[in-house]
């Protein structure tokens, strides 16, 4: 009986089933194109150096501006964009702009024109497509969130496997201009994938509904008191008829709650339902039941979620931007540590595959084998993501420990770059990077959820994307500058390895940050 009642009380939302898997498929296709193209940019990097007869630092500036613009647009898209537009609209427009950027690359007269086409247009399109898709995917999944993120990121692994071979074939057959035009046509398919991104249903203004319902119920309660001559009172014995009416009316209230509000209630929501349906708290009369139920629901919403560690007290202190962005998560110690880790680890996780091809080119590795290095990395990345999904869901390691181990291996491999002098050694490095390099990208949204809660994922991404962008912008220029100054990429890869190893130390300090955050939250609640 209680199980049937609890099922009725839960809204019929398509989480972990139904259209959620179409969202995962569309996200997979989108990452196939975006991540696959970004991983293959090293092939275009070599061609840009040859066609425009320019330096590595100049092309690296284009890459750094691309990452900076991606972060800049991602922040406003995840804060203001999600407020005024749906995820479907943002993704479809973003796919069109990203494809337009590559189309203009084909007709770039000079390398400086790439700053506009690749650095601004393509970056803004990717920002509009990537961020909303990750947030929407996380909204559609709850219990299988880790599996869904891993399967969606497999699209990027497959893209890194197939697209480099395709680009190499296009470059050999049609040249740089023809390859860029065809890749532009492929990127237009992001718009088609965005058409599948149906917004999550049942999203209404909770506050308006609650105020309207509370006013009506209080008015009816007052009428009931006048008619009976005395107000309804709490009782010690159960009134089955009153409880049934209360449950029916509470079920009618439940679907009007928005998804975000229900998830922010968290575990307290089930406690409220237990109190309403249990025998220890029985209310006489249907209107008395509901009128007293509404303040209990409001009280549950005011309690901070045990997973988010971001209290309502913090939110009230950030009233200047609370309408579009919850800046109180910046005070969360776990999230602060995650920002430092992201700054140190992102450029080693993202840029390594971009600079492996020109690094191998310095040792006279043939072009076909350079493309094979990217393919080897993509195959191992495909295997690594499935392995990580299994380990993460098994609970054998904490997520931050799992990411820390993989980042440590990646950093150690980068520090051994002096031993990479021929194709077998480069192949071993590409395979190692493929197995562990993509773990951070697969799990950092879940690390944000662990730090600040699911309801703050969009705001967390809005902050972390600029942190990633600043790191990528600065370090991509440094990598190219070190290459031009020293004549080799050894110093550049030492920089990559150092950042990854320091980031590993930060990840393993997460328990300390979590204890500090618990202490801070407890102090604010009691004080």
C-alpha positions in Angstrom: 0.0 0.0 0.0 2.8 2.4 0.9 4.7 1.5 -2.2 1.7 2.3 -4.4 1.1 5.6 -2.6 4.8 6.6 -3.1 4.6 5.8 -6.8 1.5 8.0 -7.1 3.3 10.8 -5.3 6.2 10.8 -7.8 5.6 12.7 -11.0 5.8 10.7 -14.2 9.1 12.2 -15.5 11.1 10.6 -18.3 14.3 10.3 -16.4 16.6 7.3 -17.2 14.2 6.0 -19.8 12.2 6.9 -23.0 13.3 10.1 -24.7 16.3 10.3 -22.3 18.1 7.8 -24.5 17.4 9.9 -27.6 19.0 12.9 -25.8 22.0 10.7 -25.0 22.2 9.6 -28.7 21.9 13.2 -30.0 24.6 14.3 -27.4 26.8 11.5 -28.6 26.5 12.6 -32.3 27.2 16.2 -31.3 30.4 15.2 -29.4 31.4 13.0 -32.3 31.6 16.1 -34.5 32.8 18.7 -32.0 35.4 16.7 -30.1 36.4 14.7 -33.1 37.2 17.9 -35.0 39.0 19.4 -32.1 41.2 16.3 -31.6 42.0 16.3 -35.3 43.0 20.0 -35.4 46.7 19.0 -35.2 46.5 17.8 -38.8 45.2 21.2 -39.9 47.8 22.8 -37.6 50.6 21.2 -39.7 48.9 22.3 -43.0 48.4 25.9 -41.7 52.1 26.1 -41.0 52.9 24.9 -44.5 50.4 26.9 -46.5 50.7 30.2 -44.7 54.5 29.8 -44.1 54.0 31.0 -40.5 55.4 30.1 -37.0 53.9 27.7 -34.5 53.4 30.5 -32.0 51.2 32.3 -34.5 48.9 29.3 -35.1 48.9 28.7 -31.3 47.5 32.3 -30.9 44.6 31.3 -33.1 44.1 28.2 -30.9 44.3 30.3 -27.7 41.8 32.8 -28.9 39.5 30.0 -29.8 39.6 28.6 -26.3 39.2 32.1 -24.8 36.1 32.8 -26.9 34.7 29.4 -26.1 34.9 30.2 -22.4 33.5 33.7 -22.8 30.5 32.6 -24.8 29.9 29.5 -22.6 29.5 31.6 -19.5 26.8 33.8 -20.9 25.1 30.9 -22.7 24.9 28.8 -19.5 23.6 31.8 -17.5 21.6 34.2 -19.6 21.2 31.9 -22.7 19.5 29.1 -20.8 17.1 31.7 -19.2 15.7 33.1 -22.4 16.3 30.2 -24.9 15.8 26.5 -24.8 18.7 24.0 -25.2 17.4 22.9 -28.6 17.5 26.5 -29.9 21.0 27.2 -28.6 22.4 23.9 -30.0 20.9 24.3 -33.4 22.1 27.9 -33.8 25.5 26.9 -32.4 25.8 24.1 -35.0 25.2 26.6 -37.8 27.7 29.1 -36.5 30.4 26.4 -35.9 30.0 25.1 -39.5 30.1 28.7 -40.9 33.5 29.2 -39.1 35.0 26.2 -40.8 33.6 27.3 -44.2 35.3 30.7 -43.9 38.5 29.0 -42.9 38.6 27.5 -46.4 38.7 31.1 -47.9 41.1 32.7 -45.3 43.5 35.0 -47.2 46.0 35.1 -44.3 46.6 33.3 -41.0 45.3 36.3 -39.1 41.9 35.8 -40.7 41.7 32.5 -38.8 41.4 34.5 -35.6 37.9 35.6 -36.7 36.7 32.4 -38.5 38.3 29.8 -36.2 38.9 31.7 -33.1 35.6 33.6 -32.8 32.9 32.1 -35.0 33.7 28.4 -34.6 34.4 28.8 -30.9 31.1 30.6 -30.2 29.2 27.9 -32.1 30.8 25.1 -30.2 30.1 26.9 -26.9 26.4 27.3 -27.8 26.2 23.6 -28.6 28.4 21.9 -26.0 27.3 23.4 -22.7 23.5 23.2 -23.0 23.8 19.6 -24.3 25.8 18.5 -21.2 23.3 20.2 -18.8 20.3 18.8 -20.6 21.8 15.3 -20.6 22.3 15.5 -16.9 18.7 16.6 -16.4 17.3 13.6 -18.2 19.4 11.1 -16.2 19.5 10.5 -12.5 20.5 6.9 -11.4 22.3 6.3 -14.7 24.0 9.7 -14.9 27.5 8.2 -15.0 26.7 5.7 -17.7 24.9 8.4 -19.8 27.9 10.8 -19.6 30.3 8.0 -20.5 28.3 6.8 -23.5 27.8 10.4 -24.7 31.5 11.0 -24.5 32.1 7.8 -26.5 30.9 9.9 -29.4 34.0 12.0 -29.0 36.2 8.9 -28.9 34.7 7.6 -32.1 35.0 11.0 -33.7 38.7 11.0 -32.7 39.0 7.6 -34.4 37.3 8.3 -37.7 37.6 12.0 -38.3 41.5 12.1 -38.4 41.5 9.4 -41.1 38.8 11.3 -43.0 40.7 14.6 -42.8 44.0 12.9 -43.9 42.2 11.5 -46.9 40.5 14.8 -47.7 43.8 16.7 -47.4 45.5 14.3 -49.8 42.6 14.3 -52.2 41.2 17.9 -52.2 43.9 19.9 -50.4 43.4 22.2 -47.4 40.6 24.3 -48.9 38.5 21.3 -50.0 39.0 19.5 -46.7 37.8 22.5 -44.7 34.7 22.9 -46.9 33.7 19.3 -46.5 34.3 19.4 -42.8 32.1 22.5 -42.7 29.3 20.4 -44.2 29.7 17.7 -41.6 29.6 20.3 -38.8 26.2 21.4 -40.1 24.9 18.1 -38.8 25.1 19.5 -35.2 22.0 21.4 -36.1 20.2 18.1 -36.9 21.4 16.6 -33.6 20.1 19.7 -31.8 16.6 19.1 -33.2 16.4 16.0 -31.1 17.2 17.9 -27.9 13.6 18.2 -26.6 13.4 20.4 -23.5 12.8 18.5 -20.3 9.0 18.5 -19.5 7.2 19.7 -16.4 9.1 23.0 -15.8 6.8 25.7 -14.3 7.2 28.6 -12.0 6.9 26.9 -8.6 6.7 30.0 -6.5 3.7 31.4 -8.4 1.8 28.1 -8.1 2.5 27.8 -4.4 1.4 31.4 -3.7 -1.9 30.9 -5.6 -2.6 27.5 -4.0 -1.8 28.7 -0.5 -4.1 31.8 -0.8 -7.0 29.6 -2.1 -6.5 27.0 0.6 -6.3 29.5 3.5 -9.5 31.2 2.2 -11.3 27.8 2.1 -9.9 26.9 5.5 -11.3 30.1 6.9 -14.7 29.3 5.4 -14.6 25.9 6.9 -13.8 27.3 10.4 -16.7 29.7 10.1 -19.1 27.0 9.1 -18.2 24.6 11.9 -17.7 27.2 14.6 -14.2 26.1 15.5 -11.0 25.5 13.7 -9.7 22.0 12.8 -7.2 20.7 15.2 -4.5 18.1 15.2 -5.6 14.7 16.4 -3.9 11.7 17.9 -6.1 9.1 16.1 -6.1 8.5 12.4 -8.9 9.7 10.1 -8.7 7.5 7.1 -11.1 9.6 5.0 -9.2 12.8 5.7 -5.9 11.1 4.9 -7.1 9.8 1.5 -8.4 13.2 0.5 -5.2 14.8 1.6 -3.1 12.3 -0.5 -5.3 13.0 -3.5 -4.9 16.7 -3.3 -1.2 16.5 -2.6 -0.8 14.4 -5.7 -2.4 17.2 -7.7 0.0 19.6 -6.2 3.0 17.5 -7.0 3.2 17.7 -10.8 3.2 21.5 -10.6 6.6 21.5 -8.9 9.4 22.1 -11.3 12.1 19.6 -11.8 14.8 21.9 -10.4 12.8 22.6 -7.3 12.0 18.9 -6.7 15.7 18.0 -7.0 16.7 20.8 -4.7 14.5 19.4 -2.0 16.4 16.2 -2.2 16.1 13.7 0.5 13.9 16.1 2.6 11.1 15.7 0.1 10.7 12.0 1.0 10.7 12.9 4.7 7.9 15.3 4.2 5.8 12.7 2.3 6.4 10.2 5.1 5.2 12.6 7.7 2.1 13.4 5.6 1.2 9.8 5.1 2.3 8.3 8.5 0.2 7.7 11.5 2.2 9.9 13.8 0.9 13.1 12.2 -2.8 13.0 11.2 -4.8 16.0 10.2 -8.6 16.1 10.2 -10.3 17.4 7.1 -9.1 17.6 3.6 -8.5 21.4 3.6 -6.8 21.3 6.9 -4.5 18.6 5.5 -3.4 20.6 2.5 -3.2 24.0 4.2 -0.8 22.5 6.7 1.1 20.5 4.0 2.1 23.6 2.1 4.2 25.2 4.9 5.9 21.8 5.4 6.9 21.7 1.8 8.1 25.3 2.0 10.1 24.3 5.1 11.7 21.4 3.3 12.7 23.6 0.4 14.4 26.0 2.8 16.7 23.3 4.1 20.0 23.1 2.2 20.5 19.9 0.2 23.0 17.5 1.7 24.7 17.0 -1.6 25.0 20.6 -2.7 26.6 22.3 0.4 25.2 25.6 -1.0 22.8 26.9 1.5 19.9 29.3 1.0 21.8 31.7 3.3 24.6 31.9 0.7 22.1 32.5 -2.1 20.5 35.5 -0.3 23.9 37.0 0.0 24.3 37.0 -3.8 21.0 38.9 -4.6 22.9 41.0 -7.1 23.1 38.1 -9.6 20.7 35.5 -8.1 18.2 35.9 -11.0 20.6 34.4 -13.6 23.5 33.0 -11.7 24.2 31.5 -8.2 27.5 33.1 -7.4 27.4 31.6 -3.9 29.0 28.4 -5.2 32.3 30.3 -5.4 32.4 30.1 -1.6 32.3 26.3 -1.7 35.7 25.0 -0.7 35.3 21.8 -2.8 34.4 23.8 -5.8 37.3 26.2 -5.3 39.7 23.2 -5.3 38.0 21.9 -8.4 38.7 25.2 -10.2 42.4 25.0 -9.3 42.5 21.4 -10.5 40.8 22.3 -13.7 43.2 25.2 -14.4 46.2 22.9 -14.0 44.8 19.8 -15.8 42.7 21.0 -18.7 45.5 22.0 -21.0 47.3 18.7 -20.5 44.1 16.8 -21.1 43.0 18.8 -24.1 46.1 20.1 -25.9 48.3 17.0 -25.8 46.7 15.4 -28.9 46.9 18.7 -30.8 50.7 18.9 -30.3 51.6 15.3 -30.8 51.4 15.5 -34.6 53.8 18.5 -34.9 56.0 17.0 -32.2 56.3 13.8 -34.3 56.8 15.9 -37.4 60.0 17.3 -35.9 61.4 13.7 -35.9 60.5 13.2 -39.6 57.6 10.8 -38.9 55.7 10.4 -42.3 52.2 12.1 -42.6 50.3 8.8 -42.9 51.9 7.5 -39.6 51.2 10.9 -37.9 47.5 10.4 -38.8 47.8 6.8 -37.4 49.0 8.2 -34.1 45.8 10.2 -33.8 43.8 7.1 -34.6 45.7 5.0 -32.0 45.0 7.6 -29.4 41.3 7.6 -30.4 41.0 3.8 -30.2 42.5 3.7 -26.7 40.3 6.6 -25.7 37.3 4.6 -26.7 38.5 1.7 -24.6 39.4 3.9 -21.7 36.1 5.6 -21.4 34.2 2.3 -21.1 36.6 1.2 -18.5 36.2 4.4 -16.5 32.4 4.1 -16.7 32.6 0.6 -15.2 35.0 1.6 -12.4 33.1 4.8 -11.6 29.7 3.0 -11.3 31.2 0.1 -9.3 32.2 2.4 -6.5 35.6 0.8 -6.3 37.3 4.3 -6.3 35.9 7.7 -5.5 35.5 9.8 -8.6 38.2 12.3 -7.6 40.6 9.5 -6.9 39.9 7.9 -10.2 40.5 11.1 -12.1 43.6 11.7 -10.0 45.2 8.4 -10.9 44.5 8.9 -14.6 45.9 12.4 -14.6 49.0 11.2 -12.8 49.7 8.6 -15.5 49.1 11.2 -18.2 51.5 13.7 -16.5 54.1 11.0 -16.0 53.9 10.0 -19.7 54.4 13.7 -20.7 57.5 14.1 -18.5 59.1 11.1 -20.3 59.0 13.0 -23.7 62.8 12.9 -24.1 62.4 9.2 -25.0 60.0 9.7 -27.8 62.2 9.7 -30.9 60.6 7.2 -33.4 57.2 5.9 -34.4 56.9 3.1 -31.8 57.7 5.4 -28.9 55.2 8.0 -30.2 52.6 5.3 -30.6 53.1 4.1 -27.0 52.7 7.7 -25.8 49.6 8.2 -28.0 48.1 5.0 -26.6 48.8 6.0 -23.0 47.3 9.4 -23.5 44.3 7.9 -25.2 43.6 5.5 -22.3 43.7 8.2 -19.5 43.7 11.6 -21.2 39.9 11.7 -21.7 38.9 10.7 -18.2 38.8 14.3 -16.9 36.4 15.3 -19.7 34.1 12.3 -18.9 33.9 12.9 -15.2 34.3 16.6 -14.5 30.6 17.3 -14.7 30.0 14.7 -12.1 32.8 16.2 -10.0 30.8 19.5 -10.1 27.7 17.7 -9.0 29.6 16.1 -6.1 30.8 19.5 -5.0 27.8 21.8 -5.4 24.8 19.5 -6.3 22.8 18.8 -9.4 20.8 21.9 -9.2 24.0 24.0 -9.5 25.5 22.1 -12.4 24.8 24.8 -15.0 26.3 27.5 -12.8 29.3 25.3 -12.0 29.9 24.7 -15.7 29.5 28.5 -16.4 32.4 29.1 -13.9 34.6 26.2 -14.8 34.5 26.9 -18.6 36.2 30.3 -18.2 38.7 28.7 -15.9 39.4 26.1 -18.6 39.5 28.8 -21.3 42.0 31.0 -19.4 44.3 28.0 -18.9 44.1 26.8 -22.5 44.6 30.3 -23.8 47.7 31.0 -21.7 49.3 27.6 -22.0 48.7 27.1 -25.7 50.6 30.3 -26.3 53.4 29.2 -23.9 53.6 25.8 -25.7 54.1 27.4 -29.1 56.5 30.1 -27.7 58.7 27.5 -26.0 58.8 25.5 -29.3 59.9 28.6 -31.2 62.5 29.6 -28.6 64.1 26.1 -28.0 63.5 24.6 -31.4 61.7 21.5 -30.0 58.6 20.5 -28.1 60.4 18.9 -25.2 60.1 22.0 -23.0 56.4 22.3 -24.0 55.6 18.7 -22.9 57.5 19.3 -19.6 55.1 22.2 -19.0 52.1 19.9 -19.7 53.5 17.2 -17.4 54.1 19.6 -14.5 50.6 21.0 -14.6 49.1 17.5 -14.6 51.2 16.3 -11.7 50.4 19.3 -9.5 46.7 18.9 -10.4 46.9 15.3 -9.2 48.0 16.5 -5.8 45.0 18.9 -5.7 42.5 16.1 -6.5 43.8 14.0 -3.6 43.4 16.9 -1.3 39.6 16.9 -1.9 38.7 15.2 1.5 40.4 18.2 3.2 38.3 20.7 1.2 35.1 18.7 1.9 35.7 18.8 5.7 36.3 22.5 5.5 33.1 23.0 3.5 31.1 20.9 6.0 32.5 23.0 8.8 31.7 26.3 7.0 28.1 25.2 6.3 27.6 24.0 9.8 28.9 27.3 11.2 26.5 29.3 9.0 23.5 27.2 9.8 24.1 27.3 13.6 25.3 30.9 13.6 
